[in-house]
Amino acid sequence: MTTTMTISPERSISRWSHASDQELASAIADRREAALGEAYRRHSAAVYGLARRVIRNQALAEDVVQEVFLRLWNNPEKFDANRGSMRSFLLAHTHGRSIDIIRSETSRRKREDREATMTAQAGPSIDEEVWQMALADKVQQALQSLPQTERSVIELAYFGGLTYRQVAVHLEIPEGTVKSRIRSGLKRLQVTMAEAGLTA
């Protein structure tokens, strides 16, 4: 069962300061908190230093330190003095956990980037939609203020999708007249929209 605890290295100095790594591990297996405190006193700076160099984030490095020593408290039997020192054992766990965190953080950032991209591609925001609706309403109002001759050619060309020549044929007027009416109508629209505070 996982146990959380507060490590107090100062309690351990008098009794465990000369204990070997194996003795500390055995004492930790016997649930001697002071032995864990001594291990923390000896090795926490090295553990933190490695985690900080790998992760480059103080808060995450501090989390790694807590996780590494909590793992030692919960599974002291995994330390084998015949295979190396306790510091090497702890640093190996520190490096592995730090790499896991980097991968997790990288994955999280990529996921957030994908979500942001999908949101951006999904379409305009509510504010943009409201603005577009308001703008369309203003344009319609401005169009209604134009003379019929100018409004009809603009509606056919810009909203009906017809070419100038097609508009001319449809209205049975010269193409030059179509162009002239469109230019005149667009100038009126520009002035009307500007007066309404809607400028490009």
Secondary structure as GFF3:
##gff-version 3
##sequence-region A 1 200
A	DSSP	three_ten_helix	9	11	.	.	.	ID=ss1
A	DSSP	alpha_helix	13	16	.	.	.	ID=ss2
A	DSSP	alpha_helix	21	29	.	.	.	ID=ss3
A	DSSP	alpha_helix	33	55	.	.	.	ID=ss4
A	DSSP	alpha_helix	58	74	.	.	.	ID=ss5
A	DSSP	three_ten_helix	76	78	.	.	.	ID=ss6
A	DSSP	three_ten_helix	81	83	.	.	.	ID=ss7
A	DSSP	alpha_helix	86	121	.	.	.	ID=ss8
A	DSSP	alpha_helix	126	144	.	.	.	ID=ss9
A	DSSP	alpha_helix	148	154	.	.	.	ID=ss10
A	DSSP	pi_helix	155	159	.	.	.	ID=ss11
A	DSSP	alpha_helix	164	171	.	.	.	ID=ss12
A	DSSP	alpha_helix	175	195	.	.	.	ID=ss13
###
